[in-house]
Amino acid sequence: MKKIVKKIIYIISSLVVVLFILGLILAFLPIESKVKNKAVSMEEAATLRQNFTEAHHLFSTSDGEILFLRKWNPDSIETAKKDIAILIFHGITAHSGAYPMAGKIISSGGYTTFGLDYRGHGLSGGNRADSPGKERWIADLTEAVNYIKGLGYPKVIIMGHSLGVAAALYATISIPDEVSGLMLLSGGYEGKKRESTPIPFFQKAKILASSIFRPSKQAVEYYREDMTGANDPLFNFRYTLRFLSMMDVTELILPEHLNIPVLVAVGDKDELFEVDQVKEVYDDVPGNKKEFLVLENTYHATFPDASWEKLVVWLNNNF
């Protein structure tokens, strides 16, 4: 009997060792990419940040990371708008520099406008396309809001686009009394059903192994045929699995007592979300200060000037 038990233990131990070795090998195998994009390294992003000469702010998070805030200043500020700041939370793969027309048109409407680069994105510090976890990501978002309030803007209105919708909701849920309004663009709880090629088993195994043995390794490629930014080295198209898996849409419900102005909008030509899918987000917004808007001739990441101008009209009507 003892011999049988020892043999079983030996076989199990051998299998564990083999799986461990195979996992290590898979974790360090190179990953083929569909996107021919030479993304910057963390060190290169730091150099670009140091050399950036346009209007911006840098602030340190509570755990010591440097985050980048792009800034668009209005030509003149009306008295009624001097206490208001708009904070843009960008979509996946992107950074604040992908929103020049939003920043320029909103600021031309008299609103001081900021764009946050998430940790590991754009000109912010941190491992590229990564976050230590959801709690740290949310802390970064809320600390950006509080930093802007500390600059002398008691009213901060968050504009979230795509992934930024989740960011805006998480931040507002975390600090509901610090957010004065929301603009939620091009984001829903689930997207359109799109044809996609199944991920081969070997590739899944590489992703899983890399995420176990090298959790900070960008092992998952974000790719779709119609995405933008492929020629921008500040865009991220490879992410860590822990970044992509840290969000839970069932948590994205605003507090029932919240009654701030909220605009939910989607383009009529959005490639990723149906109008009705975005309308579900609107339906879950509490209070009676909300508005739903379908933007004409607007895609997921391509907005004509007229769409941004409608957002300025909404801001003027509500603030």
C-alpha positions in Angstrom: 0.0 0.0 0.0 2.8 2.4 0.9 4.5 1.7 -2.4 1.3 2.6 -4.3 0.9 5.8 -2.4 4.6 6.7 -3.0 4.2 5.9 -6.7 1.1 8.1 -6.9 2.9 11.0 -5.1 5.9 10.6 -7.4 3.7 10.7 -10.6 1.8 13.8 -9.4 5.0 15.5 -8.4 6.5 14.7 -11.7 3.5 16.1 -13.6 3.6 19.3 -11.5 7.3 19.7 -12.3 6.7 19.1 -16.0 3.7 21.6 -16.1 5.8 24.1 -14.2 8.7 23.8 -16.8 6.2 24.0 -19.7 4.6 27.0 -18.2 7.9 28.8 -17.9 8.8 28.0 -21.5 5.4 29.2 -22.7 5.7 32.4 -20.6 8.9 33.4 -22.3 8.1 32.5 -25.9 7.8 35.6 -28.1 4.3 36.7 -29.0 3.4 37.4 -32.6 1.7 40.7 -33.3 -0.9 41.7 -35.9 -0.4 45.4 -35.2 2.8 46.8 -36.7 3.2 49.4 -33.9 6.5 50.2 -32.2 5.2 51.2 -28.8 7.4 53.3 -26.5 9.0 51.7 -23.4 8.4 53.0 -19.9 11.8 54.8 -20.1 11.0 56.4 -23.5 7.7 57.6 -22.2 9.5 59.2 -19.2 11.9 61.0 -21.6 9.0 62.2 -23.8 7.2 63.4 -20.6 10.2 65.4 -19.6 10.5 67.1 -23.0 6.8 67.9 -23.4 6.4 71.6 -23.7 2.7 72.1 -24.2 0.3 72.9 -21.3 0.2 70.1 -18.9 0.5 69.0 -15.2 2.3 66.2 -13.5 1.2 64.8 -10.2 2.4 62.0 -7.9 0.0 59.3 -6.8 -0.3 58.0 -3.3 2.0 55.2 -4.2 4.6 57.4 -5.8 3.9 57.1 -9.5 3.9 60.1 -11.9 0.7 60.7 -13.9 0.4 63.1 -16.8 -2.5 65.5 -17.3 -2.7 67.3 -20.7 -4.4 70.7 -20.5 -6.3 72.8 -23.0 -6.8 76.3 -21.8 -9.7 78.5 -23.0 -8.8 81.8 -24.7 -11.0 83.6 -22.1 -12.9 82.4 -19.1 -16.4 83.6 -18.3 -17.0 84.2 -14.6 -19.6 81.5 -14.6 -17.1 79.0 -15.9 -13.9 79.8 -14.0 -14.6 77.3 -11.3 -15.3 74.4 -13.7 -12.9 71.9 -15.2 -13.6 69.1 -17.6 -11.5 65.9 -17.1 -11.3 63.5 -20.0 -10.8 59.7 -19.4 -9.6 58.1 -22.6 -10.5 54.8 -24.2 -8.5 51.6 -24.3 -5.2 51.6 -26.2 -5.3 55.5 -26.4 -4.1 58.4 -24.3 -5.1 62.0 -23.8 -3.2 63.1 -27.0 -5.8 61.3 -29.1 -8.5 63.8 -28.0 -7.2 67.1 -29.5 -10.5 68.2 -31.1 -12.4 67.4 -27.9 -10.0 69.4 -25.8 -9.8 72.3 -28.3 -13.6 72.6 -28.9 -14.6 72.2 -25.3 -11.9 74.7 -24.2 -13.0 77.1 -26.9 -16.4 77.0 -25.2 -14.8 78.5 -22.1 -14.1 75.4 -20.1 -10.6 74.5 -18.8 -10.1 71.0 -20.0 -7.7 68.2 -18.8 -7.0 64.8 -20.2 -5.5 62.1 -17.9 -3.1 59.4 -19.2 -3.8 56.3 -17.2 -0.9 54.7 -15.5 1.1 52.8 -18.1 -0.5 54.9 -20.9 0.6 57.9 -22.9 3.1 60.0 -21.0 2.2 58.7 -17.5 4.6 56.5 -15.6 4.2 52.9 -14.8 4.5 49.6 -16.7 3.0 50.0 -20.1 -0.6 48.8 -20.6 -0.7 47.6 -17.0 -2.1 48.4 -13.6 -1.3 46.6 -10.3 -5.0 46.1 -9.9 -8.5 47.6 -10.0 -8.2 49.3 -6.7 -5.0 51.1 -7.7 -6.6 52.1 -11.1 -9.6 53.6 -9.3 -7.3 55.4 -6.8 -5.4 56.9 -9.8 -8.7 58.2 -11.2 -9.9 59.7 -8.0 -6.6 61.3 -7.2 -6.6 63.0 -10.6 -10.1 64.5 -9.7 -8.8 65.7 -6.4 -5.6 67.1 -7.9 -7.6 69.2 -10.3 -9.9 70.4 -7.5 -6.7 71.4 -5.7 -5.7 73.6 -8.6 -8.8 75.7 -7.9 -11.6 74.1 -9.8 -14.3 73.1 -7.3 -16.5 71.7 -10.0 -15.0 68.7 -12.0 -17.0 67.2 -14.8 -15.7 63.9 -16.1 -16.0 63.0 -19.8 -15.4 59.3 -20.3 -15.0 57.8 -23.8 -15.3 54.0 -24.4 -13.2 52.4 -21.6 -13.3 55.9 -20.1 -17.0 55.4 -19.4 -16.1 52.6 -17.0 -13.4 54.8 -15.6 -15.8 57.7 -15.1 -18.4 55.5 -13.4 -15.8 53.8 -11.1 -14.4 57.2 -10.1 -17.9 58.7 -9.4 -19.0 55.6 -7.4 -15.8 56.0 -5.3 -16.1 59.8 -4.7 -19.7 60.7 -5.5 -19.5 64.0 -3.7 -16.4 65.2 -5.7 -17.9 64.9 -9.2 -20.2 67.6 -10.5 -21.3 66.0 -13.7 -20.7 63.2 -16.2 -20.4 62.9 -20.0 -20.4 59.2 -21.0 -19.6 58.6 -24.6 -19.6 55.5 -26.7 -19.7 52.9 -24.0 -22.1 50.2 -22.9 -22.2 47.1 -20.6 -21.7 44.9 -23.7 -20.9 45.6 -27.3 -22.1 44.5 -30.7 -21.7 40.9 -31.6 -18.8 40.9 -34.0 -17.3 38.0 -36.0 -13.9 37.1 -34.6 -11.4 34.4 -35.1 -11.2 32.0 -32.1 -7.9 32.3 -30.2 -5.9 29.1 -30.8 -5.3 26.8 -27.8 -1.6 27.3 -28.0 -2.0 31.1 -27.8 -4.4 30.9 -24.9 -1.8 28.7 -23.1 0.9 31.3 -23.7 -1.3 34.1 -22.4 -2.2 32.1 -19.3 1.4 31.0 -18.6 2.7 34.5 -19.1 0.1 35.9 -16.8 1.0 33.4 -14.1 4.7 33.6 -14.3 5.1 37.2 -15.6 1.9 39.1 -14.6 3.5 42.4 -15.6 4.2 41.1 -19.2 2.0 42.5 -22.0 0.7 39.1 -23.2 -2.6 40.0 -24.8 -2.9 41.9 -28.0 -5.9 44.2 -28.4 -6.8 44.2 -32.1 -9.7 44.9 -34.4 -9.7 45.7 -38.1 -11.2 49.3 -37.7 -9.2 50.6 -34.7 -7.2 53.8 -34.8 -3.8 54.9 -33.5 -1.7 52.2 -35.1 0.9 54.7 -36.2 1.1 56.4 -32.8 3.9 55.0 -30.6 2.1 56.2 -27.4 -0.8 53.9 -28.2 -0.8 50.5 -26.4 -2.0 47.4 -28.3 -0.5 44.8 -26.0 -1.9 44.6 -22.5 -1.3 42.5 -19.4 -4.1 40.1 -18.7 -4.6 41.6 -15.2 -5.4 45.0 -16.7 -8.0 43.5 -19.2 -9.6 41.3 -16.6 -9.9 43.8 -13.6 -13.2 45.4 -14.6 -16.6 44.1 -13.7 -19.5 45.8 -15.5 -22.0 44.7 -12.8 -20.3 47.1 -10.4 -20.8 50.1 -12.7 -24.0 51.4 -11.1 -24.1 54.9 -9.7 -25.4 55.5 -6.2 -29.2 56.0 -6.1 -28.9 59.3 -4.2 -26.7 60.8 -6.9 -28.5 63.6 -8.8 -25.9 65.4 -10.9 -26.2 66.3 -14.6 -25.3 63.3 -16.8 -25.1 63.1 -20.5 -25.0 59.7 -22.2 -24.2 59.8 -25.9 -23.3 57.5 -28.8 -22.6 57.9 -32.5 -25.2 56.7 -34.9 -22.4 54.9 -36.8 -20.6 53.5 -33.8 -18.8 50.3 -34.8 -18.7 48.7 -31.3 -21.9 49.6 -29.6 -25.6 49.6 -30.7 -27.6 52.7 -29.7 -29.8 50.5 -27.5 -26.8 49.0 -25.7 -25.6 52.5 -24.7 -29.1 53.4 -23.8 -29.0 50.8 -21.1 -26.3 52.8 -19.3 -28.5 55.9 -19.5 -31.5 53.9 -18.1 -29.4 53.0 -15.0 -28.4 56.6 -14.3 -30.3 57.8 -11.2 -32.0 61.2 -10.8 -33.8 63.5 -13.2 -30.9 65.5 -14.6 -29.9 63.1 -17.3 -30.0 63.3 -21.1 -29.5 60.7 -23.9 -28.1 61.9 -27.2 -27.4 60.1 -30.5 -24.7 62.0 -32.4 -25.1 62.1 -36.2 -22.3 61.0 -38.5 -20.2 59.9 -35.5 -18.2 56.7 -35.2 -16.7 55.0 -32.1 -13.5 57.0 -32.2 -14.2 59.6 -34.9 -16.3 62.6 -33.9 -17.0 65.4 -36.3 -16.7 68.9 -34.8 -20.5 69.2 -34.6 -20.6 66.4 -32.1 -18.1 68.0 -29.7 -20.0 71.3 -30.2 -23.2 69.6 -29.0 -21.4 68.6 -25.8 -20.5 72.2 -25.2 -24.2 73.2 -25.6 -25.1 70.6 -23.0 -22.4 72.0 -20.7 -23.8 75.5 -21.1 -27.3 74.4 -20.5 -26.4 72.5 -17.3 -23.5 74.5 -15.8 
